[in-house]
Structure formats: structure tokens, C-alpha cells
Amino acid sequence: MPIGHQHQLRIGIVAGEISGDTLGGGLLRELRSRFPHAEFVGICGPQMQAAGGHSLFPMERLSVMGLVEVLGRLRELFGIRDQLIAAFTSPRIDLFIGIDAPDFNLRLAAEFKRAGIPTVHYVSPSVWAWRQGRVVGIRQAIDTMLCLLPFEKAFYDAHDVDAVFVGHPLADELPLINDTEAARRELGLDVNGEYIALLPGSRGGEVSRMAPLLLAAAKEILKQKPEARFIIPAINAERRVQIDHYLTDAGITAGVFDDRLGAGVGRRVMAAADVVVLASGTATLEAMLLKKPMVVAYSLHWLTWLIARFLVKTPFVSLPNLLANEALVPELLQHAASPVAIAAATARWLDDESYRNACVQRFDDLHRLLQQNADLKAADAVQRLLDHVGEKPDA
């Protein structure tokens, strides 16, 4: 008989940041519908707590960015790890779920797997792209990897790691058809205008590196498209001040929208645009799901670029191209990311309707591929693991 039917199920679950809390909230809601009396305990954000998770520590204590910041917090992080191990072993949990935060969660998972506790990790690290040797440690730490992207499962299959492609929650959340006119009305924009969204990033350092490049490209675009208008999201007041400063320096007029609109300002700005110019990252996936032609431009410190070229094993950097395994959207990286090149790539999207329509159709195909009901599939994978454990004689 499955373990979930023998006693009150106790599941340890740890998320380290907002995106993980969103995934965990959906997973917990689905698991609680199947195991209404189960206890979910660990590190949970607001969405996971609303779904019934009990948090032993504030989630933001794991949200540490940067090597120096991590070093300054090592003692605290080790203390949290040790207290979680104690809490999860007495009374003993039936299963451990780590959500993202791989540096923290995979180490925890290894401890529990050695103790005979089944382990699940939700959101694959980018092991398929760089430092592929990490897959050995992952195989030793987890029983099942829940993958958001199909090529991640293919990578783990090739390395004898049990993996399940659950799809991407963003693909479930966003409709297949984006209403551009409604997005423009919401932002107070002309529904008939020609808008280019510029996304220089969310962190101060990234904005300082990317904003001058994107605004120089905007000047080049205006030479070819004098009627074009620019819209830029700013995730908070600090970023808005920074972006306004660069706009003044460049002599460019743009609509800047900040977090006074509420959460998701970047999504709203992209939804209103004809073309999006942005750095690589999760925003490229969101732009794809919004069916927005895009130009990916990125510039790194020269030493970081050299190291990345040596370590990264994939032919593309943007998620649309990685998913399609072809150059659906232009990627202008490092020296190729010149204002003239960015402007030319942007203008082509605006001028070539057949090119634009073919890309949008591929985006629709990829959206459907990722639209798998991730919460349901993730819960199915967890339940299968629990049922398998329950069939063991010593369970």
C-alpha cells in the first residue's frame, strides 16, 4: 500500500526565492488535494504558506546573490542547513523536495538520500549548458529531477538520472494569444503606434552595462524608423531613476513604466510592444510566450566572456533558440552587439511580415509544447515516487 495511505505524510520542502515559491505554491496546492492531511514543512514563501506549507525560516534568508555576499553569510546558511536536517529527521520526513536554489538544496538532498529518504529537485540547474560534470553529484543526491524544459530531460536521460518533463508554469499561465491592444490601453499607449520595448535588465550593474548600448541602438533605429516609440520597464524606483539618467544622457524619449503598475511590469511592457530588445535570460522565454519577435543582445566583461566561451557547451544562449534548436531569434553577443547591428535586426522584424509571422508561429508551437499543466505533472511525479517507496518491504 502506498506510504501516503499508511500514516500522516510528512514532506520536507525548501524554496529559496520568489520564483521557487511560485512553483512550490502550485505544487503544494495539487499535492494537498491528494493528501489533505499531509504536513509540508521547511522553507516556504507566501504562496507556499497560503497553500498549506509551514516555514521554519524566512525564505529571504536563502536569497543570497554574489560570491562575497554568500561568504559573508556562510555561518548562517550552515546553521539553517543543520537545523533543517534536524527538523527533517526527527520526526523523519517521508520525502524531500528542493525547489531551485541548487547550491543549497542539492547538498541537503544528498544528506537525505544517504539516509534513505527519497529526494526530488524541481528546476534543473543549467548543467546541460556548463559544468556538465555536476551531473554526477546530482545523480548521487536526487531520485527524480523535475524539468521545466524538454531538452533538460533528454540530457538527464543520457546521464542515467531519472527526470520528468513537467512543462513550464509560465506557459500554463499565459494565454496562447496575447492581446496587444489591451496591453497598450492598460499602459495608456496609442493602440496604433509602433512600439519597441527595451529591457536593459533588473539589477543595477546590468542596467549600467546594457542601457547605454540599447539607447545607442534606439538612436540608430530612429534613423530608419523615425515614427518608432520606445517603452522601458523599471522594476522599482531605483531602477527608474537609473534609466531616466541614461535617457537624459542619450537624448532619447521613452515611456518608462515602474512597479507602481504592480508586479509584472516587464511582462506588461513586452505585451504592448511590436518588438522586444533584451538581454538573455528568463525574459526571453516570457517574450516568446507573449509571441513577441525579439533581438537578444548581451555584453559581458571581456574576462567573463572568455571564461563563458570556454565553459558553455550550447550553441545558443536564449531560451527560444535553445528550445527550437535553431536560430529563431537573432543573438548579438559581445562584439556583435553593436548599436547598428541591433537596429538592423529590429528593423527587419518590423519590415518583413513573412519573417515575423513564421517566427510567431514557431513561438506558438513552443508555447504548446511547454503547456503541460506543470503543477499536475510535478505532483504526479512526486506521488509516483511516494507510491514506489510505500511498496518497499521496510517502508
C-alpha positions as CSV (number, residue, x, y, z in Angstrom):
1,M,0.0,0.0,0.0
2,P,1.4,3.5,-0.8
3,I,3.1,5.2,2.0
4,G,0.7,8.2,1.8
5,H,-2.2,5.9,2.9
6,Q,-0.3,4.3,5.9
7,H,0.3,7.3,8.1
8,Q,0.2,11.1,8.1
9,L,2.5,12.0,5.3
10,R,5.4,14.4,6.2
11,I,7.1,16.1,3.3
12,G,10.1,18.5,3.7
13,I,10.1,21.3,1.1
14,V,12.6,24.1,0.6
15,A,12.4,27.1,-1.8
16,G,14.9,29.9,-1.8
17,E,13.4,32.7,-3.8
18,I,10.2,34.2,-5.3
19,S,10.2,32.1,-8.5
20,G,10.6,28.9,-6.4
21,D,7.8,30.0,-4.1
22,T,5.5,30.3,-7.2
23,L,6.4,26.8,-8.3
24,G,6.1,25.4,-4.8
25,G,2.7,27.1,-4.3
26,G,1.3,25.4,-7.3
27,L,2.8,22.0,-6.4
28,L,1.6,22.2,-2.8
29,R,-2.0,23.0,-3.9
30,E,-2.0,19.9,-6.1
31,L,-0.4,17.7,-3.5
32,R,-2.7,18.9,-0.8
33,S,-5.7,18.0,-2.9
34,R,-4.4,14.4,-3.0
35,F,-3.1,14.2,0.6
36,P,-5.3,16.6,2.6
37,H,-3.8,15.6,5.9
38,A,-0.2,15.7,4.9
39,E,2.3,18.0,6.6
40,F,4.5,20.2,4.4
41,V,7.3,21.8,6.4
42,G,10.6,23.6,5.5
43,I,11.3,27.0,4.0
44,C,8.3,28.5,2.2
45,G,7.4,31.8,0.8
46,P,3.9,33.5,0.9
47,Q,2.4,31.4,-1.9
48,M,3.6,28.1,-0.4
49,Q,2.4,29.1,3.0
50,A,-1.0,30.1,1.6
51,A,-1.1,26.5,0.1
52,G,-0.5,25.0,3.5
53,G,3.3,24.9,3.8
54,H,4.8,25.6,7.2
55,S,8.0,27.7,7.1
56,L,10.7,27.2,9.7
57,F,12.8,30.2,8.4
58,P,12.0,33.3,6.3
59,M,12.6,32.4,2.7
60,E,14.6,35.6,2.0
61,R,17.4,34.2,4.3
62,L,18.3,31.9,1.3
63,S,18.1,34.6,-1.3
64,V,21.8,35.5,-1.5
65,M,23.3,36.8,-4.7
66,G,27.1,37.1,-5.4
67,L,30.2,35.3,-4.1
68,V,31.1,37.9,-1.5
69,E,27.6,38.1,-0.1
70,V,27.5,34.2,0.2
71,L,30.8,34.2,2.0
72,G,29.6,36.8,4.5
73,R,26.5,34.6,5.3
74,L,28.1,31.1,5.3
75,R,27.8,30.6,9.1
76,E,24.1,31.5,9.0
77,L,23.4,29.3,5.9
78,F,25.2,26.3,7.5
79,G,23.2,26.9,10.7
80,I,19.9,26.9,8.7
81,R,21.0,23.7,6.9
82,D,21.8,21.9,10.2
83,Q,18.5,22.9,11.8
84,L,16.6,21.7,8.7
85,I,18.4,18.4,8.8
86,A,17.4,18.0,12.5
87,A,13.8,19.1,11.8
88,F,13.5,16.7,8.9
89,T,14.9,13.6,10.7
90,S,13.0,13.9,14.0
91,P,10.3,13.2,13.2
92,R,11.5,11.8,9.9
93,I,10.1,13.1,6.7
94,D,8.8,10.8,4.0
95,L,10.2,12.8,1.1
96,F,12.3,15.9,0.4
97,I,11.6,18.4,-2.3
98,G,14.1,21.1,-3.1
99,I,12.9,23.9,-5.4
100,D,15.7,25.6,-7.4
101,A,18.4,27.1,-5.1
102,P,20.6,24.2,-6.2
103,D,23.8,25.1,-4.3
104,F,21.8,24.8,-1.0
105,N,19.1,22.2,-1.9
106,L,21.2,19.6,-3.7
107,R,23.6,19.4,-0.7
108,L,20.6,18.9,1.6
109,A,19.2,16.3,-0.8
110,A,22.4,14.3,-0.7
111,E,22.2,14.1,3.1
112,F,18.6,12.8,3.0
113,K,19.2,10.4,0.1
114,R,22.1,8.8,2.1
115,A,19.7,8.4,5.0
116,G,17.2,6.5,2.7
117,I,14.8,9.4,2.3
118,P,13.5,9.9,-1.3
119,T,14.5,13.2,-2.9
120,V,13.1,15.4,-5.6
121,H,14.6,18.5,-7.2
122,Y,12.3,21.0,-9.0
123,V,14.0,23.1,-11.7
124,S,17.2,21.8,-13.2
125,P,20.4,23.8,-12.8
126,S,21.9,24.8,-16.2
127,V,24.1,21.7,-16.0
128,W,23.4,20.9,-19.7
129,A,25.0,24.3,-20.6
130,W,28.1,24.4,-18.5
131,R,30.0,22.4,-15.8
132,Q,28.3,19.2,-17.1
133,G,30.4,17.2,-14.6
134,R,28.0,18.3,-11.9
135,V,25.5,15.7,-13.2
136,V,27.5,13.0,-11.2
137,G,26.7,14.8,-7.9
138,I,23.1,15.4,-9.0
139,R,22.7,11.7,-9.6
140,Q,24.0,10.9,-6.2
141,A,21.8,13.5,-4.5
142,I,18.3,13.0,-6.0
143,D,15.9,10.3,-7.1
144,T,13.9,12.5,-9.5
145,M,14.6,15.8,-11.3
146,L,11.5,17.8,-12.4
147,C,12.4,19.6,-15.6
148,L,10.7,22.7,-17.0
149,L,12.2,22.3,-20.5
150,P,12.2,19.2,-22.7
151,F,15.9,19.3,-23.6
152,E,16.8,19.1,-19.9
153,K,15.1,15.7,-19.6
154,A,16.9,14.5,-22.7
155,F,20.2,15.5,-21.0
156,Y,19.4,13.6,-17.8
157,D,18.2,10.5,-19.7
158,A,21.6,10.4,-21.4
159,H,23.3,10.5,-18.0
160,D,21.1,7.9,-16.2
161,V,19.3,10.4,-14.0
162,D,15.5,9.9,-13.5
163,A,13.9,13.0,-14.9
164,V,10.3,14.2,-15.7
165,F,9.5,17.0,-18.1
166,V,6.6,18.8,-16.4
167,G,6.4,21.8,-18.7
168,H,6.7,25.5,-17.7
169,P,4.2,27.2,-15.3
170,L,4.6,30.4,-17.3
171,A,3.3,28.5,-20.4
172,D,0.3,27.4,-18.4
173,E,-0.3,30.9,-17.0
174,L,-0.1,32.9,-20.2
175,P,-2.8,32.5,-22.9
176,L,-1.8,31.3,-26.4
177,I,-3.0,34.6,-27.9
178,N,-1.6,37.9,-26.5
179,D,-3.9,40.9,-26.7
180,T,-1.5,43.7,-27.7
181,E,-4.2,46.3,-27.9
182,A,-5.4,45.6,-24.4
183,A,-1.9,45.8,-23.1
184,R,-1.4,49.2,-24.8
185,R,-4.7,50.6,-23.4
186,E,-3.6,49.5,-19.9
187,L,-0.4,51.4,-20.3
188,G,-2.1,54.5,-21.8
189,L,-0.4,54.0,-25.2
190,D,-1.6,54.6,-28.7
191,V,-3.1,51.3,-29.9
192,N,-1.9,52.1,-33.5
193,G,1.6,53.1,-32.6
194,E,4.8,51.2,-33.5
195,Y,6.5,50.3,-30.1
196,I,9.8,48.8,-29.4
197,A,10.4,47.5,-25.8
198,L,13.9,47.9,-24.4
199,L,14.7,45.7,-21.4
200,P,18.2,46.6,-20.1
201,G,17.8,44.3,-17.0
202,S,16.7,44.4,-13.4
203,R,19.9,44.7,-11.5
204,G,21.8,48.0,-11.2
205,G,25.0,46.6,-12.7
206,E,23.2,45.0,-15.7
207,V,21.3,48.3,-16.4
208,S,24.6,50.3,-16.3
209,R,26.1,47.9,-18.8
210,M,23.1,47.4,-21.1
211,A,21.1,50.7,-21.1
212,P,23.8,52.8,-22.9
213,L,24.0,50.1,-25.6
214,L,20.3,49.7,-26.1
215,L,19.8,53.5,-26.2
216,A,22.5,53.9,-28.7
217,A,20.7,51.2,-30.8
218,A,17.5,53.2,-30.3
219,K,19.2,56.2,-31.9
220,E,20.1,54.1,-34.9
221,I,16.5,52.7,-35.1
222,L,15.1,56.2,-35.3
223,K,17.3,56.9,-38.3
224,Q,15.4,54.1,-40.2
225,K,12.1,54.3,-38.3
226,P,11.5,57.9,-37.1
227,E,7.9,57.0,-36.1
228,A,9.1,54.3,-33.7
229,R,8.4,54.8,-30.0
230,F,10.3,53.1,-27.1
231,I,8.9,51.7,-23.9
232,I,11.0,50.5,-21.0
233,P,10.1,48.7,-17.7
234,A,11.8,49.6,-14.4
235,I,11.2,47.0,-11.6
236,N,11.5,49.6,-8.9
237,A,12.0,53.3,-8.2
238,E,15.8,52.9,-8.0
239,R,16.0,51.4,-11.5
240,R,13.7,54.1,-12.8
241,V,16.0,56.8,-11.6
242,Q,18.9,55.0,-13.2
243,I,17.1,54.5,-16.6
244,D,15.9,58.1,-16.6
245,H,19.5,59.2,-16.2
246,Y,20.6,57.2,-19.2
247,L,17.7,58.5,-21.3
248,T,18.7,62.1,-20.5
249,D,22.4,61.4,-21.4
250,A,21.3,59.7,-24.7
251,G,18.7,62.4,-25.6
252,I,16.1,59.7,-26.2
253,T,12.4,60.0,-25.3
254,A,10.8,56.8,-24.0
255,G,7.9,55.7,-21.8
256,V,9.3,54.3,-18.6
257,F,6.9,52.2,-16.5
258,D,7.8,51.2,-13.0
259,D,6.4,48.9,-10.2
260,R,3.6,51.4,-9.4
261,L,1.7,49.4,-12.0
262,G,2.1,46.4,-9.7
263,A,4.0,43.2,-10.2
264,G,4.9,42.0,-13.7
265,V,5.7,45.4,-15.2
266,G,8.2,43.8,-17.6
267,R,5.5,41.5,-18.9
268,R,3.1,44.3,-19.4
269,V,5.6,46.4,-21.4
270,M,6.6,43.4,-23.6
271,A,2.9,42.6,-24.2
272,A,2.4,46.1,-25.6
273,A,5.4,46.0,-27.9
274,D,5.8,45.1,-31.6
275,V,9.4,44.0,-31.0
276,V,11.4,43.4,-27.8
277,V,15.2,44.1,-27.5
278,L,16.5,42.4,-24.3
279,A,19.3,40.6,-22.7
280,S,19.2,36.8,-22.4
281,G,17.5,35.1,-19.5
282,T,14.0,34.2,-18.4
283,A,12.6,37.3,-20.1
284,T,13.3,35.8,-23.5
285,L,11.0,32.9,-22.6
286,E,8.3,35.3,-21.4
287,A,8.7,37.3,-24.6
288,M,8.3,34.1,-26.6
289,L,5.2,33.1,-24.8
290,L,3.8,36.6,-25.5
291,K,4.6,35.9,-29.2
292,K,6.9,38.9,-29.4
293,P,9.7,39.0,-32.0
294,M,12.9,39.8,-30.2
295,V,16.5,40.8,-30.6
296,V,18.8,39.3,-27.9
297,A,21.8,41.5,-27.1
298,Y,24.3,41.0,-24.4
299,S,27.7,42.3,-23.4
300,L,29.9,40.9,-20.6
301,H,33.2,41.9,-19.1
302,W,35.8,40.6,-21.5
303,L,37.3,38.2,-19.0
304,T,33.8,36.8,-18.1
305,W,33.1,36.4,-21.8
306,L,36.3,34.4,-22.3
307,I,35.5,32.1,-19.4
308,A,31.9,31.7,-20.6
309,R,33.0,30.8,-24.1
310,F,35.3,28.1,-22.7
311,L,32.7,26.6,-20.3
312,V,29.3,26.9,-22.1
313,K,28.5,23.9,-24.2
314,T,25.4,25.1,-26.0
315,P,25.2,26.8,-29.5
316,F,22.6,29.3,-28.3
317,V,22.0,31.4,-25.2
318,S,18.4,32.5,-25.5
319,L,15.6,30.1,-24.4
320,P,13.6,30.3,-27.7
321,N,16.6,29.2,-29.7
322,L,17.6,26.5,-27.2
323,L,14.0,25.2,-27.3
324,A,13.8,25.2,-31.1
325,N,17.4,24.1,-31.5
326,E,17.7,26.7,-34.3
327,A,18.4,30.4,-34.6
328,L,14.7,31.6,-34.4
329,V,15.8,35.0,-33.0
330,P,19.0,36.9,-33.5
331,E,21.5,36.7,-30.7
332,L,24.0,39.6,-30.8
333,L,26.6,38.9,-28.2
334,Q,29.7,40.8,-27.1
335,H,31.4,42.5,-30.1
336,A,28.4,41.5,-32.3
337,A,26.1,43.6,-30.1
338,S,26.7,46.9,-31.8
339,P,24.0,49.6,-32.0
340,V,24.0,49.3,-35.8
341,A,23.5,45.5,-35.7
342,I,20.8,45.7,-33.0
343,A,19.0,48.4,-35.1
344,A,19.2,46.4,-38.3
345,A,17.8,43.2,-36.6
346,T,15.0,45.2,-35.0
347,A,14.1,46.9,-38.3
348,R,13.9,43.5,-40.1
349,W,11.3,42.3,-37.6
350,L,9.2,45.4,-38.3
351,D,9.6,45.4,-42.1
352,D,9.5,41.7,-43.0
353,E,6.0,40.4,-42.3
354,S,6.6,36.8,-43.6
355,Y,9.8,36.6,-41.4
356,R,7.8,37.8,-38.4
357,N,4.8,35.6,-38.9
358,A,6.9,32.4,-39.4
359,C,8.7,33.1,-36.1
360,V,5.4,33.8,-34.2
361,Q,4.1,30.5,-35.5
362,R,7.1,28.7,-34.1
363,F,6.6,30.5,-30.8
364,D,3.1,29.2,-30.7
365,D,4.3,25.7,-31.3
366,L,6.8,26.0,-28.5
367,H,4.2,27.5,-26.2
368,R,2.0,24.5,-26.7
369,L,5.0,22.2,-26.1
370,L,5.6,23.8,-22.7
371,Q,2.0,24.0,-21.8
372,Q,1.8,20.7,-19.9
373,N,0.0,21.6,-16.7
374,A,3.2,21.7,-14.7
375,D,1.6,21.6,-11.2
376,L,-0.3,18.4,-12.1
377,K,2.7,16.7,-13.7
378,A,5.0,17.6,-10.9
379,A,2.6,16.3,-8.3
380,D,2.2,13.1,-10.4
381,A,5.9,12.5,-10.3
382,V,6.0,13.1,-6.5
383,Q,3.1,10.7,-6.0
384,R,4.7,8.0,-8.1
385,L,7.9,8.3,-6.0
386,L,5.9,8.1,-2.8
387,D,3.9,5.1,-4.0
388,H,7.1,3.3,-5.1
389,V,8.6,3.9,-1.6
390,G,5.5,2.6,0.0
391,E,5.8,-0.7,-1.8
392,K,9.2,-1.5,-0.2
393,P,9.1,-4.1,2.5
394,D,10.7,-1.9,5.0
395,A,8.5,1.1,4.4
